[in-house]
Amino acid sequence: MRKLLPALLGLLLLQQSTQAQTTIQRDSAIARMVQAVSADSLQSYISTLVTFGTRNTLSSTTDARKGIGAARNWVLGKFNQFAQTAGGRLTAVIDTTNLQPDGKRVDAVTNLGNVMATLKGTDPNDTRIFIISGHLDSRRTDVMDRTNDAPGANDDGSGCAAVLECARIMSRQQFPATIIFVTVSGEEQSLLGSTYLANKAKKLGWNVTAMLNNDIMGSNNSNETNIIENTRIRVFSEGLPAYELDKKAKFIRQMGLENDGPARQLARYVKETGERYVDNLEVVMVYRNDRFLRGGDHSPFVDNGFTAVRITEMNENFNHQHQDLRTEKGIEYGDLTRFMDFEYLRKNTALNLCNLANLASSAGAPDEVKMDVKNLTNSTFLYWKAPATGTPKGYYVLLRETTSAVWQKKFFTTATEMRLPYSKDNYFFAVQSVTAAGNESLPVVPGIGK
């Protein structure tokens, strides 16, 4: 009996532990795509980008071997290579415009080119567009130096490599919504390529539902603090919307939604989805649109009213950013390939891929999500309409405390309404559609309904 009791106790503890575990449900198709992300492929892309010497936006666009022109032609060639296995659904172009001297960071007429590959969605009624970007241009300490070497391995060869690898893998799959893979130019000259693209998207009425900007995401260590870590990645998102804030401010204040703008919802989505599919990676949300004294290619998109975030490594090393190649006092400066961690870059690329795939595979977000406020109640009644595109299996009603950074509970329903025994005064709510495979739309915060 004495021997039996410890065995029974161990079995009971094991059963309790098993019951306490959380099951992570992954779409098997997305999981396979995540597994296909290759550190070797990423390293090969960056190794080639570095061979162009400088990719400064003001550098040559006609030299076949050196400069921004040679680099963008090579990226176009890679996109066209991937298109051969895409069944005609992937098309690529260099979208160009001529910049006039501005007396700041453009001192001569300059041909600006964004290299874009569009993976057309399979649902003709689905107008949603999801964008992943990195910036192709590089720089030295002097941003106007267009001739001397500026390898730009991490800034932003890493973001461009992530774009290319996502295009390589995802072009073989089909998604109801459209995905645009783009390496923009002119970032270091004041976000010129992304501004051109965002303005174009606004003018043409593109339904850009989410944009993931990747900039400096492949190094695992910092100068000064000497932290070495490859298990965390930052996602920056604006709180109050830059676009038409004057029109939205009253509602935001009334509802207490200073932390629930579209970009912040996308950041939460990136965290939840990324940590679901990518092992040993924590997504750290930073409640800022960007870092101090810096700018990113997502900003022109949020300025135009689109939902966009910036993805950046956890610990930056400023000895390897915007630096001339040199050694001083035993410290080697410069943005070189050997300072990168390609396993870390693999995980960060997979983070992008699983989010793009989950979003592009989802049905549209529910329409006209409302919260009933006509009576004083300690329950909350939410109702909505089915999305305009796609056929969801049902909906998740999301809940979190007002002080929580992330959604804490999910309630599933196949109906288009739900009453929850939680006070609307004490919690925030949102609703998202979900497909049979588990692909969720972005959450929609309810408006006031009566």
URURRA-V977548 format. One record per backbone hydrogen bond with DSSP energy under -0.5 kcal/mol. NH is the residue of the N-H (numbers start at 0). CO is the residue of the C=O. If there is no record, write none. Layout:
# URURRA-V977548
[[NH:CO] [NH:CO]]
This chain:
# URURRA-V977548
[[4:0] [5:1] [6:2] [7:3] [8:4] [9:5] [10:6] [11:7] [12:8] [13:9] [14:10] [15:11] [16:12] [17:13] [18:14] [19:15] [20:16] [20:17] [22:20] [24:22] [25:23] [30:26] [31:27] [32:28] [33:29] [34:30] [35:31] [36:32] [36:33] [41:37] [42:38] [43:39] [44:40] [45:41] [46:42] [47:43] [48:44] [49:45] [50:46] [50:47] [51:48] [52:49] [53:51] [54:149] [58:55] [66:51] [66:53] [67:55] [68:59] [70:66] [71:67] [72:68] [73:69] [74:70] [75:71] [76:72] [77:73] [78:74] [79:75] [80:76] [81:77] [82:78] [83:79] [83:80] [84:81] [85:82] [87:82] [88:85] [90:88] [90:117] [92:115] [94:92] [94:113] [95:93] [96:111] [98:96] [98:109] [101:105] [102:105] [109:98] [111:96] [111:109] [113:94] [114:182] [115:92] [115:113] [116:180] [117:90] [118:116] [118:178] [119:88] [119:117] [121:174] [122:175] [123:121] [125:122] [126:124] [128:206] [129:177] [130:209] [131:179] [132:211] [133:181] [135:183] [136:183] [139:141] [142:140] [144:141] [145:143] [149:52] [152:334] [155:153] [156:151] [157:153] [159:155] [160:156] [161:157] [162:158] [163:159] [164:160] [165:161] [166:162] [167:163] [168:164] [169:165] [170:166] [171:168] [172:169] [176:359] [177:127] [178:118] [179:129] [180:116] [180:178] [181:131] [181:179] [182:114] [183:133] [183:181] [189:186] [190:186] [191:185] [192:184] [194:190] [195:191] [196:192] [197:193] [198:194] [199:195] [200:196] [201:197] [202:198] [203:199] [204:200] [204:201] [205:200] [206:126] [207:205] [208:128] [208:206] [209:128] [210:306] [211:130] [212:210] [212:308] [213:132] [213:211] [214:212] [214:310] [215:153] [216:153] [221:226] [222:315] [224:222] [228:219] [232:281] [233:311] [234:283] [235:309] [236:285] [236:287] [243:241] [244:241] [246:243] [247:243] [247:244] [248:244] [251:247] [252:248] [253:249] [254:250] [255:251] [256:251] [259:256] [264:260] [265:261] [266:262] [267:263] [268:264] [269:265] [270:266] [271:267] [272:268] [273:269] [274:270] [275:271] [276:272] [277:273] [278:276] [280:277] [281:230] [283:232] [283:281] [284:282] [285:234] [286:284] [287:285] [293:290] [298:295] [300:297] [301:297] [302:298] [303:299] [303:300] [304:301] [305:300] [306:207] [307:305] [308:210] [309:235] [310:212] [311:233] [312:215] [313:231] [315:313] [317:315] [319:316] [320:317] [325:332] [327:330] [330:327] [331:329] [332:325] [332:330] [333:318] [335:333] [338:335] [339:336] [340:217] [341:339] [344:340] [345:341] [346:342] [347:343] [348:344] [349:345] [350:346] [351:347] [352:348] [353:349] [354:350] [355:351] [356:352] [357:353] [358:354] [359:355] [360:356] [361:357] [361:358] [362:438] [363:388] [366:384] [369:382] [370:446] [371:380] [372:448] [376:374] [379:419] [381:379] [381:417] [382:369] [383:415] [384:366] [391:389] [392:433] [393:433] [394:412] [395:431] [396:410] [397:395] [397:429] [398:408] [399:427] [401:425] [403:400] [407:398] [408:398] [410:396] [412:394] [417:381] [419:379] [421:419] [425:422] [426:422] [427:399] [429:397] [430:443] [431:395] [433:393] [434:438] [437:434] [439:437] [440:432] [443:430] [446:368] [448:370]]
